[in-house]
Amino acid sequence: MEVRFVDTTFRDGSQSLWAGAMRTGMIEAVAADMDRAGFDVIEVPVGGNHMKKLLRDAKEDPWERARMVARAMPNTAKSCMAGAHIILFEAASTPRSMIELYYTRLSEIGALNRVQVMANVMDECKRTFPWVIPMFKRLGLKVAIALSYTISPRHTDEYYAHKTREVLAFAPDAIYLKDQCGLLTVDRARTLLPVILGNAAGVPVELHSHCTTGLAPLVYLEALKSGVARLHTGVPPLANGSAQPSVFNVAGNARMMGHAPRVDLEILRPVSERLTAIAKQEKLPIGAPLEYDYAQYIHQVPGGVISNTRHQLAEMRLLERLDEVLEESVRVRKDLGYPIMVTPHSQFVVTQAAINVMTAERYKHVIDEVILFAQGAYGEDSGFTWMDQNLKDRLLALPRSKELEELTARKKRDVTLEEIRASLGGPGVSDEELLLRFMMKGDAEIRAMRAAGPPKRYFNTSMPLLTLIQELEKHRQVRYVQVQRGGHSLVIRNQSMA
């Protein structure tokens, strides 16, 4: 069987291990080799959340990154997590006109050929797929629909069989099981993957898992035995840890099992070396295999949410209470009816759990998102059969519940593109600038980004002379460097020593 690979290095690998701190220059340093390696798809960080973080934290122009990935990787399909939103947490208040403009611009640039959309977190099949998937198809984008995996009394084989059949109505180009917490075991994969394959009606099935419990590499081998021939992997140092399995490990094991991996590992070895050097230079984590952690199956909180919670508790000098928060998150999730622990549900479950712990009284203070959940704002997964009825009644009786209902009603008005443009600078503002101003709520941070100067570059092996000059600038005591080959000689002098 030919095994194909979706690369997650730049997007999910960076998000899982580097908190999304993947700068444009880091991608550019290895992009050409990644393009030649034979991946079916390469995930690129051009989704709205990544664009916003790049502009705000790194002071880099995200549209320039989009142009770079289009230019540097022209031969490989490029993908990102997408949906009926630009910024995921602001989906409810984002007009359709802006969503369409955003993905239109990315596809016009050539930064996007495929989108990956979630089907079973916020009732997307009924709420957003009927308009957003036709929009993606009009733009010429392929669509991969993800079924998010979780463990609960209601997420049975029949649930996943039904969801697989349900998404077929939208003619996806691929369906994949998204194991965002790394909860799949070999035994569970052995029963669940054939169910999805058997109901996919010939649509290619992929597997996306995280190494959070240390089992994902083994689960991938079981997936191959089941007939799943498309796997999501990363290139070290942006593999393992809480990210995806290493492409070297998975491809090597697949070959030993008699399969034919469609990826060139020899091209990827220098990529891994270069990214590792960048990680060491910038003091960024290097992904390593994790020990098995059974607690992950109890609380099901994604690694990124745990890291963020740990950071926030440490700032409050309450880090010793992390285990209490995780234990309470199990109870909160049960109260809410077992929502899948993926964005945005995982964030508000853990936030509410932390408040319950800190106030020493459950639901004394309730965040807006939990009230919205009780109102059914998140579709079939919220506020219905499985939610604790007493808690639901209590939340809906709060004065804040009525305020949120009124606020939601006001946000439902779909503001026109002309109205938005008029409020953010008028007809002279380009589409890209308009989208940035919309994401950043004005132009203050955009001006700060432009004032910061050009982005940092990370030279690759195709530019040895530039790399040598850059290194020479770091060592003022070196007066000159002489390179000689045969009868040719080159001398580079350090002008600061002249």
N, C-alpha and C positions, 0 to 999 in steps of 0.2 A: 504493500500500500504506500502511495506517495503521501508524505506528511508535509503539510504546509504550515507556515508560521505567521502569526500576527505579532509584530514587535511592539512592546510596551515601554521600552527604555526611556524615551523622552517624556512620555505623559504619565502613565501610572507608576513607572519605576521612580521617576523624580518625585511624584506626589507622595508615594509611600515612604521613600527613604530620605529625600532631601527637602521635605515639606514644600515641594513645588519650586525649589530654588534653582531651576534649570534656566540658565541664561542663554541668550541667543547665540553668543559666541561659542558656547559649549557644544551646542547642536551643530553649528557650522563647521567645527573642527573635525567632525567625523561623518557629516551628512553624505558626502560623496561616496564613501565606502559603504555606508548603510544602504544606499541606493543600489549598489552593485551586488549586494549579498544574497538577493533572491527572496526577500520577504514578500509574502502576498500583500501585506498591509503594514504600514508603519504608523503608529499613533503619534500625533503631533499635538503639542500644547497650544492650540489656538481656540479652545473653548473660552467663553466669556470670563469664567472665574480665573483661568490662567492668564488671560490678557490683562485683566484688572490687577492681578498680583504682580505681573511683570512691570507694568507701568508704575504702580505705587511703590513697590519694594526695590526694584532694580533700576528704576528711572530709565527704562528702555521703551522704545516705540513698538508696541505689539504688532502693528501693521507691517513694520519692517521685518519682524520675525516671520510673519506669514509669507511675505514675498521671498524671504531667504529660503524657507523650506520648499516653496514651489520651485525656485531656481536651482537649488542644490540637490533636490531629489525628484527629478522630472519623470523617472521611469517606474516609480513605485506608488501604488495607491496610498493616499494619506487620509487618516481618519481621526475623529475626536468624539468624545461623549457629547451628545446634543439632545435636543428636544424642543418643547414649546417654551423656550426661555433663552435669554442671553446669560444673565447671572442666575444660577439655579435658585438661590434663596429669594430672588425677587420675581419668580416666574408669574405669580398671581397678578402683578401690577405692570407687566411688560406688554405693550400693545403688539398685536400680530404684525403690524406694519414694520416695526423695528426688528422683530425676530426675522422676518423675511429679508429685510435689507441686510442684516448681519450675515446670514448664510449665503445670500446672493453675492455679497462682496468677497467672501472667502472662496467661493467656487469660481468667481471671475478671476481672482488672483491666481488660482491653481493650487491653493494651499489645502484644499479639501476635495476628496473624491468619494468619500464614504462617511456616513455618520453611524454612531452606535447609540441606540435609544433604549431606555428602560421600559418594560411593559407591565410590570406587576408591583410597582411601589406606590403609585398614586392613581391607580385606575386609568392608566393612560389609554388603554384600548377603547374606552368609551369617552374619555374627556378630551384628549388631545390628538390621538393618532388619526382620527377621521379628517383632520385638516393639515396637521403638520407633516405627515408622511407623504401625501400628495404634493405638498410644497417641495419637500426634498427631492422627490422624483422629477418634478418639473425642472429643477436645477441640474438634473443629470447626476445626482448623487446616489450611490448604492446605499442600501439601508440594512444594517445588521441589528436585529432586535434581541435584547438581552432579557433573560428570565433570571431574576435575582434569587439566589439560593439562601434558604434559612432553615432552621429547625424549630418546629412548633407543632402543637397538636393538629393544626389545620393545614400545614404545608406538606401534604401527603403526595404519593405518586400520582393519584388521581387529580390533585390540584395542578401538578405540573403537566400532566397529559392534557387537561382542559386548557391551560394557558398556552401550550404549544399549538393546539388546534385553533385557538382564538386568534393568535397573531398571523396565521396563514391568510386571513382575510385581507391583510395589508401587503401581500406579495413581497415578503422580505427576501433579500439576496442571501441572507444567512440568519441563523438563530443561534444564540449561544447562552450557555449556562454561566452566570456570573457569580462566582463564589467569593464575594468581597471580603469575607472574614476568614477564609481558609478553613471552612468547617467540613468540607467533604472528606470522607474517609474512603478507603479502597472498597470496603463492603457497601457503603451507600452509593458510590459511583457505579458499582456493578449492577445495582438494581435500578437506579434512576436514569442513567444515560440511555439504556435501551428503551425506556419509556419515552424519552424525548425523541430519540431517533425514530422510533416506531410511529410517532404521531406527526413528524415533520414533513411528511409527504414528499420526500426527496430533496427538500431544501437543505443545503449544507449546514452541519451542526459544528459549532466550535466550543471550546472549553477555556474559561478564564478563571484561574484560581490564584490565591495568594498563599505564600509560604508561612503564614502566621503560626500554624500549628506544626510545621515541619513536614506535613504529609503531601503537599501538592505535587512534588516530583513523582511520588509513587502513584498518586491519583491519575496523573497524566499517562502513566504506562497502562493503567487499567482502562483509561479512555481509549487508548489505541487498540486494546483488545476488544473493546466494544464496537469499534468501527468509527470513532471520532477521529477525523484526519486533519483537523485544524486546531492548533494549540497556540495560546497566548504566552509568550515568553519574553524575557529581558536579557540584555547584555550586561554582564558584570562590569562595574560594581553596582549597577542599578538592577540587580536581580537578587533573589533570596531575601532574607530578612522578612519584612512584611510585604515585599513586592512579589512578582511572579517568578517561577522557576527559571533557572539559567538556560538559555538556548543551547549552550555547549553540553550541559548535562542531558537535557531532553533529547536533543538530536543524536547524541552519542548512544544513549540507551535505545532510542528508536531504531537506529541502525543495527545494534546488536540483536534486536528482536526480529530482524529481517525486513524492516521497512526502509523506505527511501526518503530521507529528509531532504526537502527542497530548500536548502540554505547552504551557503558557502562559509564554513567555519573558519577557513584560512583567511578570508577577507575580514572576518569579524575579530580575529585575535588582535590586530593592531588597534581596532576600535576600542576593545576592552582595555588595552594598555593605555591608550590615550585618555579615556575617561577615568581610569584609575589614577593617572597622574594629575588630572584636573581635580579629582576628589581630594587627593593629598594636598595639593596646592591651596585649595580653598577650605581645607579642614572640614570636608563633608563626609558623612558616613559611607562606609563601604559595606554593601550587603553581605551578610554571612548567614549560613544555615542556623535556624533557631531550634532550641530544644522543644520537645512536645509539651504543650501546656493545656491540660484538660480544662482549666478555668475558662478558656476561650469558648468552650461549648456551653458553659453555664451562662455567662453574661453576653456573649456574642457581640461585644463592642469592637468595631474595627480599630486596628492599630493606630491610625491617624487620630481618631477621636480620643483614644486613651492618652496618646502623647500630648494632645492639646489640653486635656483635663489635668494631666499631671503638671503641665507648665502653669496652668491657672491656679491650681492648689498650692504649688510651690511659691508663687507670688504672694499668696495670702498666708504663707507659712502654715499650711494645713495639709502638706503632702502625705502625712501619716494616715490621713483619712481616705486615701484613694480606694482601698479595699472596701470600705464601707459604701462609698459611692457606687462602685461596681456591683456590690451585692444589692443595693437599693434599685439599681437600674433593672435588675432581673424582675423585681416586684412591680416596678412602674410599667415595664413592657407587658407583663401579664395583665395588669389592670387595664391597659389600653387595647388588649386583644391581640397581642403578639404581632405588632407591625414588624416588617423586615428591617433589620438593623443596617440600614444604608442611608446615605444622605437623601432627604433631610431628617428622616425619623431618628437615626442614631444620635444626632446632635441634640434634639430636643428631649429625647428620653433620658440621656445622661445629664443634661442640664437640670431637668426637673428632679432627677434623683439627687443631684448635688444640693439643690435647694432643700429638699426634704431632709437630708442629713444635717445640713448646717442649721436649719431652724428647729430641728428635733421634733417636728410635727409634720406628718405627711400631708401635702397639698394645702398647707397653711397659706403659702404664696404659690400661685400657679402662673407659669409663663403663657403668653398669648398663644403660642403654637399648640400647647396641650388643649387649650379651650377650643381652638379652631379644629383640632382633631376630633373633639367631642361633637362639634357641629357637623362633622362629615366633610370638612373642607378638603381632605386628602383622598376622597373617593371611597371605593369599596373597602379599603383597609382601615377606615377611621369611623368611629362613632356608631358602628352598627352592631351586629349580632354578638360579636366576641368581646366587646368592651364591657367592663364591669358597669352594670346599670346604675347602681347607687352613685358611683363616681361620676358617671355621665350626667345624671340628674343634678348632682351638686354643682358641677361646672357650668351647666347650661342655666342655672339659676343665678349665677354671679352677674352683677351689674356690668362687668367688663364683657360678658358674652354678648349682650345687646349692642354695646359700643362696637365690638368687632364685626357683628352682623351688618351694621350700618356702614362701617368702613369698607367692608368687602363689597357691598352693593355699589358704593361710589366708584371703587376701582374697576368694576366690571365694564364701565364705559370704555369702548375701544377708541382711544384718542388717535386722530389721523396723523399721518406722517407730516403733513403741512403744519399742523398745530405744534408738533414737537419741534420741528425745524425753526418755527417762528420763536419758540421759547428759548432756543439754544443758539441763536446767532443769525438766523435769517437765511435767505436763499443763497447767500454767498459761501456758506459753510459746506465743505465737501462731505460726501457720505461717510468717509472714514473718520473725519473730525467730528461729525455729528454723533456717530456711534460711540466714540471715545467720551465725548461730553455727556452723553446719556448714561454710560456706564459709571463715570466718575462723578456724576451729579454736578457738572460744571467744568470749568477749564483751569482751575487753580493747580491741580496736580499735574495736568498736562503741561502747563507752563513750566512747572518745576522739573518735569522730565526733560523738556527740551533745553532747559538751562543747564542740565547736568552734563551735556556734551555727549560725544559718541560712546556707544557701548563698548565694554571690554571685549577684547578679542583673545581667543585661545588658538594660537597658530598650530597647524598640523604638520605632518611629515612632508606634505607637498610644498611647504614653504620653509625649507631649512635655513635659508639665509636670513629671512625675517625673524625666525626663532632665535638664531644666533645673535642677531643685533639686540633683540629684546633681552636676552640673558646677559649680554655684555653690559647693558645699561644698569643692571643690578649689582655689578661688581666694579666699583669705581677704581679699585686698586689695579685692575688689569689694564695694561697700557695698550696692548694690541693682540690680535689673534691672526695667525698666519695659517692658511690652508694650502696644501700643495698636492697636486696630482699629476704625475708624469712631469712634463716640462712646463706645466701651468702653475702659477702661484697667485694667491689672493691674500691681501693684507687688509684687515679691518682695524682701524685705529680708534681708540677711545678719546674723543675730542676733549673730554673733561680733564684728561691727563696731559694734554698738550701744553 
